[in-house]
Amino acid sequence: MSDAAQPTAAEVRAAAEAVKTALDRHLAAVERRSGDDDPAVYEAFNQLAAAAEAYDELLYDHYDEVTPFEIPGDDALPPYTGPEEPNAISVLIRRDYAVAEPQRLLAQAGRVEAADAETGTGMGAGTSDTVHGALGVLFGEFEPDEIASRHKEFGLEEADSTLWVTAADEPADPGDWLESPFDQVDPERVVCRFDVSAVFDDELDEDEDDDLAGDEEPADDEDADDLESDLDEDDLGSGLDEQDDEDLEPLDATDR
């Protein structure tokens, strides 16, 4: 950033005052909230986030300093404002995969292509010779849910996935959204959303590791000494003491 474009100290001060105002407005909205999804609280939250982000940027540009606040991203869904009884829904699904074993993918696509050649169907010989061609063959043959359940057979490795259910007043007209299936999503009409990511698994693993580390306690020296003493006193190869041996009578030959 050039010197001429850098913010002035007055602009930084004004941004700080804007944060204070937005903070007061947010607290007032929270104190007057009418429910968990109060739109006034949501609006005040966004205003506070925007003001804090602007202040953080100006502070850094002018003073080369940062704030200790984490500015939330824009991926949070707004409160639902769609119909209470929707007449139609759209289910938006995205599943990501890594091509972990290209040869397995090519082999599976080749089998599908060979079977199609026998019946006179399919996309034509040689389509499965490339990875992108093999993907076209497999996804053209199998439903996405089947590929999701059998992804390892096809040489794929699961990555992140998400599913959104959105409400609509009426079903879309045939062919209406096929060219741009995800461009018409209204975030305020998302009924529910489900995300699957390795990020969540990593967080759980870290928590479990911390718990296990906290539960581990070093062995008490006194307990270890007691255990060693007990093992010395108990002869694992003998179940009788010397007195018991003296009380036993020799087996007479006639008792056999």
SERO-4910 file (N, C-alpha, C, O; in steps of 0.05 Angstrom, whole numbers):
BEGIN
 pado doro    nc1    nc2    nc3   cac1   cac2   cac3    cc1    cc2    cc3    oc1    oc2    oc3
  Met    A     17    -24      0      0      0      0     18     25      0     36     26     16
  Ser    A     12     44    -17     28     69    -19     22     86      5      2     83     18
  Asp    A     41    106      9     37    124     32     12    141     29     -1    147     48
  Ala    A      6    148      4    -17    165     -1    -43    151      5    -63    163     13
  Ala    A    -43    124      2    -68    109      6    -71     99     35    -92     89     42
  Gln    A    -51    103     51    -53     93     79    -73    110     95    -76    134     90
  Pro    A    -88     96    113   -108    111    129    -94    130    149    -72    125    158
  Thr    A   -108    151    155    -98    170    175   -105    160    203   -121    142    207
  Ala    A    -92    173    223    -98    166    251   -127    173    257   -139    159    273
  Ala    A   -137    194    245   -165    201    250   -184    180    239   -205    174    252
  Glu    A   -178    168    217   -194    146    206   -194    122    224   -214    108    227
  Val    A   -170    116    235   -168     93    253   -185     99    278   -199     81    288
  Arg    A   -183    123    288   -199    131    312   -229    129    306   -244    119    323
  Ala    A   -237    138    282   -265    136    275   -275    107    273   -297    101    280
  Ala    A   -257     90    263   -264     61    261   -267     49    288   -284     32    293
  Ala    A   -250     58    307   -252     48    335   -279     57    347   -292     41    362
  Glu    A   -287     82    342   -312     92    353   -336     76    340   -356     71    354
  Ala    A   -333     68    315   -354     53    302   -357     25    315   -379     15    317
  Val    A   -334     14    323   -335    -12    338   -350     -9    364   -366    -26    371
  Lys    A   -344     13    379   -358     18    404   -388     21    400   -404     10    416
  Thr    A   -396     36    380   -424     39    374   -437     13    367   -459      7    377
  Ala    A   -424     -3    350   -435    -29    341   -437    -48    365   -455    -64    366
  Leu    A   -417    -46    383   -418    -63    407   -441    -57    425   -455    -75    435
  Asp    A   -446    -31    429   -470    -23    445   -496    -32    432   -514    -41    445
  Arg    A   -497    -29    405   -521    -36    391   -526    -67    393   -549    -76    395
  His    A   -504    -82    391   -507   -111    393   -517   -119    421   -534   -137    423
  Leu    A   -505   -107    441   -514   -114    469   -543   -107    473   -558   -122    485
  Ala    A   -551    -84    463   -579    -76    466   -598    -95    451   -619   -102    462
  Ala    A   -590   -105    428   -606   -124    413   -608   -150    428   -629   -163    428
  Val    A   -586   -159    440   -586   -184    455   -604   -181    479   -619   -200    486
  Glu    A   -603   -158    493   -620   -154    516   -650   -154    509   -666   -161    526
  Arg    A   -656   -146    485   -684   -145    477   -693   -168    459   -715   -168    448
  Arg    A   -676   -188    457   -682   -210    438   -709   -223    444   -717   -226    467
  Ser    A   -723   -231    422   -749   -243    424   -748   -273    421   -768   -287    425
  Gly    A   -724   -284    415   -721   -313    412   -693   -319    402   -677   -302    399
  Asp    A   -688   -345    398   -662   -354    389   -654   -343    362   -630   -339    357
  Asp    A   -674   -339    344   -668   -330    317   -678   -302    312   -689   -295    291
  Asp    A   -674   -285    332   -683   -257    329   -667   -243    307   -643   -241    309
  Pro    A   -681   -233    286   -666   -220    264   -651   -195    273   -631   -188    260
  Ala    A   -661   -181    293   -647   -157    302   -620   -164    314   -600   -150    309
  Val    A   -618   -186    328   -593   -195    339   -574   -204    317   -550   -197    317
  Tyr    A   -585   -217    297   -569   -226    274   -557   -202    259   -534   -201    251
  Glu    A   -574   -181    255   -565   -157    241   -544   -143    257   -524   -134    246
  Ala    A   -548   -140    283   -529   -126    300   -502   -142    301   -481   -130    302
  Phe    A   -504   -168    300   -480   -185    300   -464   -179    275   -439   -176    277
  Asn    A   -477   -178    252   -463   -173    227   -451   -146    227   -428   -142    217
  Gln    A   -465   -126    237   -454    -99    238   -430    -97    256   -410    -84    249
  Leu    A   -430   -111    278   -408   -111    296   -384   -125    283   -361   -115    286
  Ala    A   -389   -147    270   -367   -161    256   -355   -144    234   -330   -143    231
  Ala    A   -371   -130    219   -361   -113    197   -345    -90    209   -324    -83    198
  Ala    A   -355    -77    230   -341    -55    243   -314    -64    254   -294    -50    251
  Ala    A   -314    -87    267   -289    -97    279   -268   -104    257   -245    -99    260
  Glu    A   -278   -115    235   -260   -122    213   -248    -97    200   -224    -96    195
  Ala    A   -264    -77    196   -254    -52    185   -234    -39    203   -213    -29    194
  Tyr    A   -239    -39    229   -220    -27    249   -194    -43    249   -173    -31    250
  Asp    A   -196    -69    248   -172    -86    248   -154    -80    224   -130    -78    226
  Glu    A   -167    -76    200   -151    -71    176   -138    -43    177   -115    -41    170
  Leu    A   -153    -23    186   -142      4    188   -120      5    209   -100     19    205
  Leu    A   -124     -8    231   -104     -8    252    -78    -20    242    -56    -11    248
  Tyr    A    -80    -42    227    -56    -55    216    -42    -37    195    -18    -35    195
  Asp    A    -59    -25    177    -47     -9    156    -33     16    167    -12     24    156
  His    A    -43     27    188    -32     52    198    -10     47    219     11     60    219
  Tyr    A    -16     29    238      3     25    261     18     -2    260     35     -7    276
  Asp    A     11    -19    240     23    -45    238     17    -62    264     34    -76    274
  Glu    A     -7    -59    274    -17    -73    297    -43    -88    291    -57    -81    271
  Val    A    -49   -108    307    -73   -123    302    -89   -125    328    -79   -119    350
  Thr    A   -115   -132    326   -132   -136    350   -131   -165    358   -124   -182    341
  Pro    A   -139   -172    382   -140   -200    391   -166   -214    383   -171   -236    393
  Phe    A   -183   -201    367   -209   -211    361   -208   -228    336   -194   -222    316
  Glu    A   -223   -250    336   -226   -267    312   -251   -259    298   -273   -263    308
  Ile    A   -248   -249    274   -271   -240    259   -285   -264    245   -271   -278    230
  Pro    A   -310   -270    251   -323   -293    239   -327   -290    209   -329   -268    199
  Gly    A   -327   -313    196   -330   -313    167   -360   -309    160   -377   -306    177
  Asp    A   -365   -310    134   -392   -306    124   -406   -333    118   -427   -333    104
  Asp    A   -395   -355    128   -407   -381    121   -430   -389    139   -443   -409    134
  Ala    A   -435   -373    160   -458   -380    178   -484   -374    164   -487   -353    150
  Leu    A   -503   -391    167   -529   -387    155   -546   -367    170   -545   -367    195
  Pro    A   -561   -350    156   -578   -331    170   -603   -346    181   -607   -369    174
  Pro    A   -618   -333    198   -643   -346    209   -662   -354    186   -663   -340    166
  Tyr    A   -676   -376    190   -694   -386    169   -719   -367    168   -731   -362    188
  Thr    A   -725   -359    143   -748   -341    139   -767   -353    118   -785   -339    108
  Gly    A   -763   -378    111   -780   -390     90   -807   -398    101   -813   -392    124
  Pro    A   -823   -411     85   -850   -418     93   -850   -439    115   -833   -456    116
  Glu    A   -869   -436    134   -871   -455    156   -879   -483    146   -870   -503    158
  Glu    A   -895   -484    125   -903   -510    113   -896   -509     83   -913   -505     67
  Pro    A   -871   -514     77   -862   -513     48   -876   -534     32   -881   -556     41
  Asn    A   -883   -526      8   -896   -545    -11   -876   -561    -27   -883   -580    -41
  Ala    A   -851   -553    -27   -830   -567    -41   -803   -562    -28   -800   -542    -13
  Ile    A   -785   -580    -32   -757   -576    -21   -737   -583    -43   -743   -597    -62
  Ser    A   -714   -572    -40   -691   -579    -57   -669   -590    -39   -663   -578    -18
  Val    A   -656   -612    -47   -635   -624    -31   -609   -620    -47   -606   -631    -69
  Leu    A   -591   -603    -37   -566   -597    -50   -544   -613    -36   -540   -611    -12
  Ile    A   -530   -629    -52   -509   -647    -41   -483   -643    -56   -482   -642    -80
  Arg    A   -462   -640    -41   -435   -640    -52   -418   -660    -37   -417   -659    -13
  Arg    A   -405   -678    -52   -387   -697    -41   -360   -695    -55   -359   -696    -80
  Asp    A   -339   -692    -41   -312   -690    -53   -297   -717    -49   -300   -730    -28
  Tyr    A   -282   -724    -69   -266   -749    -68   -238   -743    -78   -234   -725    -94
  Ala    A   -219   -758    -68   -192   -758    -80   -189   -784    -95   -197   -805    -87
  Val    A   -176   -782   -119   -171   -805   -135   -146   -818   -124   -124   -812   -131
  Ala    A   -150   -837   -105   -128   -849    -90   -114   -871   -106    -90   -874   -104
  Glu    A   -130   -886   -122   -119   -908   -137   -129   -907   -166   -149   -919   -173
  Pro    A   -115   -892   -183   -124   -888   -211   -127   -915   -225   -145   -918   -241
  Gln    A   -108   -934   -221   -110   -959   -235   -135   -975   -228   -147   -988   -245
  Arg    A   -143   -974   -202   -167   -988   -195   -191   -974   -208   -210   -987   -217
  Leu    A   -191   -948   -209   -212   -933   -222   -214   -940   -251   -236   -945   -261
  Leu    A   -191   -941   -265   -191   -949   -293   -201   -977   -298   -215   -983   -317
  Ala    A   -193   -995   -280   -201  -1023   -283   -231  -1026   -279   -244  -1041   -294
  Gln    A   -242  -1013   -259   -271  -1015   -255   -287  -1003   -278   -307  -1015   -287
  Ala    A   -277   -981   -288   -291   -968   -312   -288   -986   -336   -307   -988   -352
  Gly    A   -265  -1000   -339   -262  -1018   -361   -281  -1041   -360   -291  -1050   -381
  Arg    A   -287  -1051   -336   -306  -1073   -334   -334  -1064   -342   -349  -1078   -356
  Val    A   -342  -1040   -333   -368  -1029   -340   -370  -1026   -371   -390  -1032   -383
  Glu    A   -348  -1015   -382   -348  -1010   -411   -350  -1036   -427   -363  -1038   -448
  Ala    A   -336  -1057   -417   -337  -1083   -431   -365  -1095   -430   -374  -1106   -449
  Ala    A   -378  -1093   -406   -405  -1103   -404   -424  -1088   -422   -442  -1100   -433
  Asp    A   -421  -1062   -424   -438  -1046   -441   -434  -1052   -471   -452  -1051   -487
  Ala    A   -409  -1059   -477   -403  -1066   -505   -418  -1091   -514   -426  -1094   -537
  Glu    A   -421  -1110   -495   -435  -1135   -501   -465  -1130   -506   -477  -1144   -522
  Thr    A   -476  -1110   -493   -504  -1104   -496   -510  -1081   -516   -533  -1075   -521
  Gly    A   -488  -1070   -527   -492  -1049   -547   -498  -1022   -535   -507  -1004   -549
  Thr    A   -494  -1019   -508   -499   -993   -495   -472   -981   -487   -451   -993   -492
  Gly    A   -472   -959   -474   -448   -947   -464   -439   -923   -480   -453   -915   -499
  Met    A   -416   -912   -473   -406   -887   -484   -386   -892   -507   -376   -873   -518
  Gly    A   -380   -917   -513   -362   -922   -534   -335   -933   -525   -327   -927   -502
  Ala    A   -322   -950   -541   -297   -962   -533   -275   -941   -529   -274   -922   -544
  Gly    A   -258   -946   -509   -236   -928   -504   -242   -905   -486   -225   -890   -479
  Thr    A   -267   -902   -479   -275   -879   -461   -261   -881   -434   -254   -861   -423
  Ser    A   -257   -905   -424   -247   -909   -397   -216   -910   -397   -205   -917   -376
  Asp    A   -203   -903   -419   -174   -904   -419   -161   -881   -404   -137   -883   -397
  Thr    A   -175   -861   -398   -165   -838   -382   -180   -836   -356   -202   -846   -353
  Val    A   -168   -822   -336   -181   -819   -310   -207   -804   -313   -228   -812   -302
  His    A   -207   -782   -328   -232   -766   -330   -253   -782   -346   -277   -779   -341
  Gly    A   -244   -798   -365   -263   -814   -380   -274   -836   -362   -298   -843   -364
  Ala    A   -257   -848   -346   -266   -869   -327   -286   -858   -307   -306   -872   -301
  Leu    A   -281   -834   -298   -301   -822   -279   -328   -818   -292   -348   -823   -280
  Gly    A   -328   -810   -318   -353   -807   -332   -368   -833   -335   -392   -834   -333
  Val    A   -352   -855   -340   -365   -881   -343   -377   -890   -317   -400   -899   -316
  Leu    A   -363   -888   -295   -373   -897   -269   -396   -881   -259   -416   -892   -249
  Phe    A   -394   -854   -261   -416   -838   -251   -440   -839   -269   -462   -833   -261
  Gly    A   -436   -848   -294   -458   -852   -312   -472   -878   -307   -495   -882   -314
  Glu    A   -458   -897   -296   -468   -924   -291   -481   -927   -263   -502   -940   -260
  Phe    A   -469   -914   -243   -477   -918   -215   -489   -892   -204   -481   -870   -211
  Glu    A   -509   -895   -186   -520   -873   -172   -499   -861   -153   -482   -876   -143
  Pro    A   -500   -835   -148   -481   -823   -129   -481   -836   -102   -460   -839    -89
  Asp    A   -504   -844    -92   -505   -857    -65   -490   -884    -66   -477   -892    -46
  Glu    A   -492   -899    -88   -478   -924    -90   -448   -920    -92   -433   -935    -80
  Ile    A   -440   -899   -106   -411   -893   -107   -401   -885    -80   -379   -892    -72
  Ala    A   -418   -870    -65   -410   -862    -38   -406   -886    -20   -387   -886     -3
  Ser    A   -422   -906    -23   -420   -930     -6   -398   -950    -15   -389   -966      0
  Arg    A   -391   -947    -41   -371   -966    -52   -346   -952    -63   -332   -962    -80
  His    A   -341   -928    -52   -320   -911    -64   -293   -924    -64   -277   -920    -82
  Lys    A   -287   -941    -43   -261   -954    -42   -257   -974    -65   -235   -977    -75
  Glu    A   -279   -986    -74   -278  -1005    -97   -270   -990   -122   -258  -1002   -140
  Phe    A   -277   -965   -123   -271   -949   -148   -245   -933   -145   -240   -916   -162
  Gly    A   -229   -939   -125   -204   -925   -122   -206   -896   -112   -188   -880   -117
  Leu    A   -229   -890    -99   -233   -862    -90   -231   -861    -59   -235   -881    -45
  Glu    A   -224   -838    -50   -221   -833    -21   -239   -810    -13   -238   -788    -26
  Glu    A   -256   -814      7   -274   -793     15   -260   -768     26   -241   -770     40
  Ala    A   -271   -745     19   -262   -719     30   -287   -706     43   -304   -720     53
  Asp    A   -288   -680     43   -310   -666     55   -336   -670     40   -335   -675     15
  Ser    A   -358   -668     54   -384   -669     40   -404   -651     56   -401   -646     79
  Thr    A   -424   -642     42   -445   -626     54   -472   -631     41   -473   -637     18
  Leu    A   -493   -628     57   -520   -632     47   -537   -609     58   -538   -605     82
  Trp    A   -550   -595     40   -569   -573     47   -597   -580     38   -601   -590     16
  Val    A   -616   -575     56   -644   -578     49   -657   -550     49   -657   -537     69
  Thr    A   -667   -542     26   -678   -515     23   -708   -518     18   -717   -536      4
  Ala    A   -723   -498     28   -753   -498     25   -760   -481      1   -747   -461     -6
  Ala    A   -782   -489    -12   -792   -474    -35   -823   -473    -33   -836   -490    -21
  Asp    A   -834   -452    -46   -863   -449    -46   -875   -469    -65   -896   -481    -60
  Glu    A   -863   -473    -88   -872   -492   -108   -848   -506   -121   -826   -495   -122
  Pro    A   -852   -530   -132   -830   -543   -146   -821   -527   -170   -837   -513   -182
  Ala    A   -795   -528   -176   -785   -513   -199   -795   -525   -225   -801   -549   -226
  Asp    A   -798   -508   -245   -806   -518   -271   -785   -537   -283   -761   -533   -278
  Pro    A   -793   -557   -298   -774   -576   -310   -752   -561   -326   -758   -545   -343
  Gly    A   -727   -568   -320   -705   -556   -334   -698   -528   -326   -680   -515   -338
  Asp    A   -711   -517   -305   -707   -489   -298   -679   -483   -287   -668   -462   -294
  Trp    A   -668   -501   -271   -643   -494   -257   -620   -512   -266   -598   -511   -254
  Leu    A   -623   -528   -287   -603   -548   -294   -577   -535   -303   -555   -547   -298
  Glu    A   -577   -512   -315   -553   -499   -324   -536   -488   -300   -512   -486   -302
  Ser    A   -550   -480   -279   -536   -469   -256   -550   -478   -231   -565   -463   -219
  Pro    A   -545   -503   -223   -562   -516   -202   -559   -503   -174   -577   -506   -158
  Phe    A   -536   -489   -169   -532   -479   -142   -533   -449   -140   -528   -437   -119
  Asp    A   -539   -436   -162   -538   -407   -162   -563   -394   -150   -562   -370   -142
  Gln    A   -584   -409   -148   -610   -397   -139   -616   -404   -109   -639   -402   -101
  Val    A   -596   -411    -94   -600   -418    -66   -604   -393    -49   -587   -375    -50
  Asp    A   -625   -392    -34   -631   -370    -16   -623   -380     12   -636   -397     23
  Pro    A   -601   -369     24   -592   -379     50   -614   -377     71   -614   -393     90
  Glu    A   -632   -359     69   -653   -356     89   -675   -377     86   -693   -378    103
  Arg    A   -673   -394     65   -693   -415     62   -680   -443     66   -692   -463     60
  Val    A   -656   -443     78   -643   -469     84   -656   -480    110   -653   -468    131
  Val    A   -669   -502    107   -683   -514    130   -662   -527    149   -664   -524    173
  Cys    A   -643   -542    138   -623   -555    154   -599   -560    137   -600   -560    112
  Arg    A   -577   -565    150   -552   -569    136   -535   -590    152   -534   -589    176
  Phe    A   -522   -608    137   -505   -628    150   -478   -629    136   -477   -633    111
  Asp    A   -457   -626    151   -430   -626    141   -414   -649    151   -417   -657    175
  Val    A   -398   -661    134   -380   -683    142   -352   -675    133   -348   -669    110
  Ser    A   -333   -674    152   -306   -666    145   -286   -679    164   -292   -685    187
  Ala    A   -262   -684    153   -241   -695    170   -232   -675    191   -220   -683    211
  Val    A   -238   -650    187   -231   -630    207   -244   -637    234   -231   -634    255
  Phe    A   -270   -645    234   -283   -652    258   -271   -676    271   -268   -677    296
  Asp    A   -262   -696    255   -250   -720    266   -223   -713    280   -217   -724    301
  Asp    A   -208   -695    267   -182   -687    279   -186   -673    306   -171   -678    324
  Glu    A   -207   -656    307   -213   -643    333   -220   -663    354   -212   -660    377
  Leu    A   -236   -683    347   -244   -704    367   -220   -720    375   -217   -726    399
  Asp    A   -202   -726    356   -178   -742    363   -160   -726    382   -149   -738    401
  Glu    A   -158   -700    378   -141   -684    395   -153   -683    424   -138   -684    443
  Asp    A   -180   -681    425   -192   -680    451   -188   -707    466   -183   -707    490
  Glu    A   -191   -729    451   -187   -755    463   -159   -759    473   -154   -770    494
  Asp    A   -139   -749    457   -111   -752    465   -106   -736    490    -91   -745    508
  Asp    A   -118   -712    492   -115   -696    516   -126   -710    540   -114   -709    562
  Asp    A   -150   -722    537   -163   -736    559   -145   -760    568   -142   -764    592
  Leu    A   -135   -775    549   -118   -798    556    -93   -789    570    -84   -802    589
  Ala    A    -81   -767    560    -57   -757    573    -62   -748    602    -45   -751    619
  Gly    A    -86   -737    606    -93   -728    633    -99   -751    652    -95   -748    676
  Asp    A   -108   -774    641   -115   -796    658    -91   -813    666    -92   -827    686
  Glu    A    -69   -811    650    -46   -827    656    -32   -817    681    -26   -793    683
  Glu    A    -26   -835    700    -12   -828    724     12   -847    727      9   -871    722
  Pro    A     35   -836    736     58   -854    739     52   -874    762     39   -868    781
  Ala    A     64   -898    759     60   -918    779     73   -910    805     96   -900    805
  Asp    A     60   -915    827     70   -909    853     92   -929    860     89   -953    857
  Asp    A    115   -919    869    138   -936    876    130   -956    898    138   -979    897
  Glu    A    114   -946    917    106   -964    939     88   -986    929     91  -1009    938
  Asp    A     69   -980    911     52  -1000    899     68  -1021    884     63  -1045    885
  Ala    A     89  -1011    869    105  -1029    854    121  -1048    872    123  -1072    866
  Asp    A    130  -1038    895    145  -1055    914    126  -1076    925    134  -1099    929
  Asp    A    101  -1068    932     82  -1087    943     76  -1109    923     75  -1133    931
  Leu    A     73  -1102    897     67  -1122    877     90  -1141    874     86  -1165    871
  Glu    A    115  -1131    874    138  -1148    872    140  -1167    896    148  -1190    893
  Ser    A    133  -1157    920    134  -1173    944    114  -1196    943    119  -1218    950
  Asp    A     90  -1189    932     69  -1209    930     77  -1231    911     72  -1255    916
  Leu    A     90  -1224    889     99  -1244    869    120  -1262    881    121  -1285    875
  Asp    A    137  -1250    898    158  -1267    910    146  -1287    930    156  -1309    932
  Glu    A    126  -1279    945    114  -1296    965     97  -1318    952     95  -1340    963
  Asp    A     85  -1313    929     68  -1333    916     84  -1348    895     92  -1336    875
  Asp    A     89  -1373    899    103  -1389    879     82  -1399    859     66  -1417    866
  Leu    A     84  -1388    834     63  -1395    814     65  -1425    806     45  -1435    795
  Gly    A     87  -1438    812     89  -1466    803     80  -1485    825     81  -1510    820
  Ser    A     73  -1476    848     65  -1494    870     40  -1484    883     37  -1460    888
  Gly    A     21  -1502    890     -3  -1494    903     -4  -1504    932    -24  -1500    945
  Leu    A     18  -1517    942     18  -1529    968     42  -1518    983     64  -1515    971
  Asp    A     39  -1512   1009     62  -1504   1025     75  -1529   1038     65  -1552   1034
  Glu    A     97  -1525   1053    112  -1548   1063     95  -1564   1083     97  -1589   1083
  Gln    A     78  -1552   1100     62  -1566   1119     42  -1584   1105     38  -1606   1114
  Asp    A     31  -1575   1083     12  -1591   1068     26  -1616   1057     14  -1637   1056
  Asp    A     51  -1612   1049     66  -1635   1038     70  -1657   1059     69  -1681   1053
  Glu    A     75  -1649   1085     79  -1669   1106     53  -1684   1113     55  -1707   1121
  Asp    A     30  -1670   1110      5  -1683   1117     -4  -1704   1096    -21  -1721   1102
  Leu    A      6  -1703   1072     -2  -1721   1052     10  -1749   1056     33  -1751   1064
  Glu    A     -6  -1770   1052      3  -1797   1055     11  -1809   1028     -2  -1802   1008
  Pro    A     32  -1826   1027     40  -1838   1002     18  -1855    991      3  -1868   1007
  Leu    A     15  -1856    966     -6  -1872    952      2  -1902    953     24  -1909    944
  Asp    A    -16  -1918    965    -10  -1947    966    -16  -1960    939    -35  -1952    925
  Ala    A      0  -1980    934     -3  -1993    907    -30  -2006    904    -40  -2009    882
  Thr    A    -42  -2015    927    -68  -2029    925    -91  -2009    919   -113  -2018    912
  Asp    A    -85  -1983    923   -107  -1963    918   -109  -1955    889   -126  -1939    882
  Arg    A    -92  -1965    872    -94  -1957    844   -119  -1968    830   -123  -1963    807
***
